[in-house]
Amino acid sequence: MKKRKRKDLEIRFYENIVKERPNFVNVLISLGDIYTRKGFYEEGLAVDKRLAKLLPDDPIINYNLACSFSLVGNLDDALVQLKKAVLLGYDDFNFINEDSDLTSLRKTHKFKLFYSKLKKLQS
């Protein structure tokens, strides 16, 4: 019970900072992560979209946005963002195949085609 209460306090803490400094990237990253860990996927997606506008060329930000899209069931956008992350330099292909945030996406035929191409490029 203590852990949940602490996380709620943590969320409020970061939300208050973002109210004062809406483009504070490090706080937005932490807030998005907390939302996702607590199962607030829509809120996490909103934060990740915001971060992608602030840092459009960051491969990790785009990867996290792909994960958020996958978690809310928007698999087409998830794949688009994942491809963008890879094009921008995201190269942990093994993690892509293991990340639980991408479980829904990995079940699609489009992902399987994309991932097979990635593995060929890696060889």
PAZAPA-4460 file (N, C-alpha, C; in steps of 0.05 Angstrom, whole numbers, plus 32768, in hexadecimal, padded with zeros to 4 digits):
% residues 123
    n_x    n_y    n_z   ca_x   ca_y   ca_z    c_x    c_y    c_z   seq   type   mol
   8010   7FE8   8000   8000   8000   8000   8011   8019   8000     1      M     A
   8027   8019   800F   8038   8030   8010   8043   8037   7FF4     2      K     A
   804B   8022   7FE5   8057   8026   7FCB   8043   8036   7FB8     3      K     A
   802A   802E   7FB8   8016   803B   7FA7   8013   8058   7FB0     4      R     A
   8011   805D   7FC9   800E   8078   7FD3   8026   808A   7FCB     5      K     A
   803E   807F   7FCD   8056   808D   7FC5   8055   8094   7FA7     6      R     A
   804D   8081   7F97   804B   8086   7F7A   8037   809C   7F74     7      K     A
   8020   809C   7F82   800D   80B1   7F7E   8018   80CD   7F85     8      D     A
   8027   80CE   7F9A   8035   80E6   7FA2   804A   80EE   7F8D     9      L     A
   8057   80DA   7F83   806B   80DE   7F6E   805F   80EB   7F55    10      E     A
   8048   80E0   7F4D   803A   80EA   7F35   8032   8107   7F3A    11      I     A
   8026   810D   7F51   801D   8129   7F57   8035   813B   7F57    12      R     A
   804C   8132   7F62   8064   8142   7F63   806C   814A   7F47    13      F     A
   806F   8137   7F35   8077   813C   7F19   8063   814D   7F0A    14      Y     A
   8049   8147   7F0E   8034   8156   7F01   8036   8174   7F09    15      E     A
   803B   8179   7F22   803D   8195   7F2C   8055   81A3   7F1F    16      N     A
   806B   8195   7F1C   8082   81A1   7F0F   807C   81A8   7EF2    17      I     A
   806E   8195   7EE4   8067   8199   7EC8   8054   81B1   7EC5    18      V     A
   8043   81B5   7ED8   8031   81CC   7ED7   8041   81E6   7ED7    19      K     A
   8056   81E7   7EE7   8067   81FF   7EE8   807A   8201   7ED1    20      E     A
   8084   81EA   7EC8   8098   81E9   7EB2   8090   81D4   7E9E    21      R     A
   807D   81DA   7E8C   8071   81C6   7E7A   8084   81B9   7E66    22      P     A
   809B   81C4   7E62   80AE   81B8   7E4F   80C7   81AD   7E5C    23      N     A
   80C5   81A7   7E76   80DB   819C   7E86   80DE   817E   7E7E    24      F     A
   80EF   8179   7E6A   80F1   815F   7E5E   80F7   8148   7E72    25      V     A
   810A   814C   7E84   8110   8136   7E97   80F9   812F   7EA9    26      N     A
   80E9   8143   7EB0   80D2   813E   7EC1   80BC   8130   7EB0    27      V     A
   80B9   8139   7E98   80A5   812C   7E86   80AC   810E   7E82    28      L     A
   80C6   8109   7E7E   80CE   80ED   7E7A   80C7   80DD   7E93    29      I     A
   80CD   80E7   7EAB   80C7   80D9   7EC4   80A9   80D5   7EC7    30      S     A
   809A   80EA   7EC1   807C   80E9   7EC4   8071   80D4   7EB1    31      L     A
   807A   80D4   7E98   8071   80C0   7E85   8076   80A4   7E8E    32      G     A
   808E   80A0   7E99   8096   8085   7EA3   8084   807D   7EBA    33      D     A
   807F   808F   7ECC   806E   8088   7EE3   8052   8081   7EDA    34      I     A
   8047   8092   7EC9   802C   808C   7EBF   802B   8070   7EB3    35      Y     A
   803E   8069   7EA3   803E   804F   7E96   8041   8039   7EAA    36      T     A
   8053   803C   7EBD   8057   8027   7ED2   803D   8023   7EE2    37      R     A
   802E   8038   7EE6   8015   8036   7EF6   7FFD   802E   7EE5    38      K     A
   8001   802B   7ECB   7FEB   8022   7EBA   7FDA   8039   7EAF    39      G     A
   7FE2   8052   7EB2   7FD5   8069   7EA7   7FDF   806E   7E8B    40      F     A
   7FD8   805C   7E79   7FE4   805C   7E5E   7FDC   8074   7E4D    41      Y     A
   7FC4   807D   7E4F   7FBB   8095   7E40   7FCB   80AD   7E49    42      E     A
   7FCF   80B0   7E63   7FDE   80C7   7E6D   7FFB   80C5   7E64    43      E     A
   8006   80AD   7E65   8021   80A8   7E5C   8025   80AF   7E3F    44      G     A
   8011   80A7   7E2F   8011   80AD   7E12   8011   80CC   7E0E    45      L     A
   8001   80DA   7E1D   8000   80F7   7E1A   801B   8104   7E20    46      A     A
   8028   80FA   7E34   8043   8104   7E3B   8057   80FD   7E26    47      V     A
   8056   80E5   7E1C   8069   80DC   7E07   8065   80EC   7DED    48      D     A
   804C   80F3   7DE7   8046   8103   7DCF   8053   811F   7DD3    49      K     A
   8050   8129   7DEA   805B   8144   7DF1   8079   8143   7DEE    50      R     A
   8086   812E   7DF9   80A3   812C   7DF7   80AC   8129   7DDA    51      L     A
   809D   811B   7DCA   80A4   8117   7DAE   80A3   8132   7D9F    52      A     A
   8091   8144   7DA8   8091   815E   7D9B   80A9   816F   7DA4    53      K     A
   80B1   816C   7DBD   80C8   817A   7DC8   80E2   8170   7DBD    54      L     A
   80E4   8155   7DB9   80FD   8148   7DB0   80F7   8135   7D9A    55      L     A
   80EF   813F   7D82   80E6   812E   7D6D   80FB   811B   7D62    56      P     A
   8114   8121   7D65   812A   8110   7D5A   8137   80FE   7D6E    57      D     A
   812B   80FB   7D86   8137   80EA   7D9B   812C   80CE   7D97    58      D     A
   813E   80BA   7D93   8135   809F   7D8E   8127   8092   7DA6    59      P     A
   8130   8099   7DBE   8124   808D   7DD7   8108   8098   7DDB    60      I     A
   8105   80B2   7DD7   80EB   80BF   7DD9   80D7   80B2   7DC5    61      I     A
   80E0   80AE   7DAD   80CE   80A2   7D99   80C9   8085   7D9F    62      N     A
   80DC   8077   7DAA   80D8   805B   7DB2   80C3   805A   7DC9    63      Y     A
   80C5   806C   7DDC   80B2   806D   7DF2   8096   8073   7DE8    64      N     A
   8094   8085   7DD4   807A   808B   7DC8   806F   8073   7DBA    65      L     A
   807F   8063   7DAD   8076   804A   7DA0   806B   8038   7DB6    66      A     A
   8079   8036   7DCC   806F   8025   7DE2   8054   802F   7DEC    67      C     A
   8051   8049   7DF0   8037   8053   7DF9   8021   804E   7DE6    68      S     A
   8026   8052   7DCC   8012   804B   7DB8   800A   802E   7DBA    69      F     A
   801E   801D   7DBD   8018   8000   7DBF   8007   7FFA   7DD7    70      S     A
   800D   8006   7DEE   7FFE   8001   7E06   7FE1   800A   7E05    71      L     A
   7FDB   801E   7DF5   7FBF   8027   7DF2   7FB1   8019   7DDB    72      V     A
   7FC0   8008   7DCD   7FB4   7FF9   7DB7   7FB4   8006   7D9C    73      G     A
   7FC3   801C   7D99   7FC6   802A   7D80   7FDF   801F   7D72    74      N     A
   7FDB   8007   7D66   7FF2   7FF8   7D5C   7FFE   8003   7D42    75      L     A
   7FEE   8010   7D32   7FF9   801C   7D19   800C   8033   7D21    76      D     A
   8004   8044   7D33   8015   805A   7D3B   802D   8050   7D4B    77      D     A
   8029   803B   7D59   8040   802F   7D68   8056   8026   7D55    78      A     A
   804E   8019   7D40   8062   8010   7D2C   806F   8027   7D1E    79      L     A
   8060   803C   7D17   806B   8054   7D0A   8080   8060   7D1D    80      V     A
   807A   8063   7D36   808D   806F   7D49   80A6   805D   7D4E    81      Q     A
   80A1   8043   7D4E   80B7   8030   7D52   80CA   8032   7D3A    82      L     A
   80BF   8033   7D22   80D0   8036   7D0A   80E0   8050   7D0B    83      K     A
   80D2   8066   7D14   80E0   8080   7D16   80F6   807E   7D2B    84      K     A
   80F1   8071   7D41   8106   806E   7D56   811F   8060   7D4B    85      A     A
   811A   804B   7D3B   8130   803B   7D2F   813F   804D   7D1B    86      V     A
   8130   805B   7D0B   813D   806D   7CF7   814E   8082   7D05    87      L     A
   8145   808B   7D1C   8154   809F   7D2B   816C   8094   7D3B    88      L     A
   816E   8079   7D3B   8185   806D   7D49   817F   805A   7D5F    89      G     A
   8166   8055   7D65   8160   8041   7D7A   8169   8025   7D6F    90      Y     A
   817A   8017   7D7E   8185   7FFF   7D73   8185   7FE7   7D86    91      D     A
   8176   7FE8   7D9B   8174   7FD1   7DAD   815E   7FBF   7DA3    92      D     A
   8164   7FB1   7D8E   8150   7FA0   7D80   8147   7F89   7D92    93      F     A
   8158   7F7F   7DA2   8150   7F69   7DB4   813B   7F73   7DC8    94      N     A
   813F   7F8B   7DD2   812C   7F96   7DE5   8111   7F9B   7DD8    95      F     A
   8111   7FA3   7DBF   80F8   7FA7   7DB1   80E8   7F8D   7DB1    96      I     A
   80F6   7F77   7DAF   80E8   7F5D   7DAE   80E1   7F52   7DCA    97      N     A
   80E9   7F60   7DDF   80E4   7F57   7DFB   80D3   7F6B   7E0B    98      E     A
   80D2   7F84   7E03   80C5   7F99   7E12   80A7   7F93   7E15    99      D     A
   809E   7F90   7E2E   8082   7F89   7E32   806F   7F9F   7E29   100      S     A
   8078   7FB8   7E26   8067   7FCD   7E1C   8060   7FC9   7DFF   101      D     A
   8070   7FB9   7DF1   806B   7FB5   7DD4   805E   7F9A   7DCF   102      L     A
   8054   7F8C   7DE3   8048   7F72   7DE0   8032   7F71   7DCB   103      T     A
   8020   7F84   7DCC   800A   7F85   7DB9   8014   7F8A   7D9C   104      S     A
   8028   7F9C   7D9A   8033   7FA2   7D7F   8041   7F89   7D73   105      L     A
   804F   7F7B   7D84   805E   7F64   7D7A   804C   7F4E   7D6F   106      R     A
   8033   7F4E   7D75   8021   7F3A   7D6B   8017   7F3F   7D4F   107      K     A
   801D   7F57   7D45   8013   7F5F   7D2A   8026   7F55   7D14   108      T     A
   801A   7F50   7CFD   8029   7F47   7CE6   803D   7F5D   7CDD   109      H     A
   8033   7F76   7CDE   8045   7F8C   7CD6   805E   7F8E   7CE7   110      K     A
   805A   7F8A   7D01   8072   7F8A   7D12   8085   7F74   7D0B   111      F     A
   807A   7F5C   7D07   808B   7F45   7D01   809C   7F4A   7CE8   112      K     A
   808F   7F55   7CD4   809E   7F5C   7CBB   80B4   7F70   7CC1   113      L     A
   80AD   7F85   7CCF   80C0   7F9A   7CD6   80D8   7F8E   7CE7   114      F     A
   80D1   7F7E   7CFA   80E6   7F73   7D0C   80F8   7F60   7CFC   115      Y     A
   80ED   7F50   7CEA   80FE   7F3E   7CDA   8112   7F4E   7CC9   116      S     A
   8109   7F65   7CBF   811B   7F77   7CB0   8131   7F82   7CC2   117      K     A
   812A   7F8A   7CDA   813E   7F94   7CED   8153   7F7F   7CF3   118      L     A
   814A   7F66   7CF8   815D   7F51   7CFE   8170   7F4B   7CE6   119      K     A
   8166   7F4E   7CCE   8177   7F4A   7CB6   818C   7F60   7CB5   120      K     A
   8184   7F78   7CBB   8196   7F8F   7CBA   81AC   7F8C   7CCF   121      L     A
   81A4   7F80   7CE5   81B7   7F7D   7CFC   81CC   7F67   7CF6   122      Q     A
   81C6   7F54   7CE5   81D7   7F3E   7CDE   81EF   7F47   7CCE   123      S     A
***
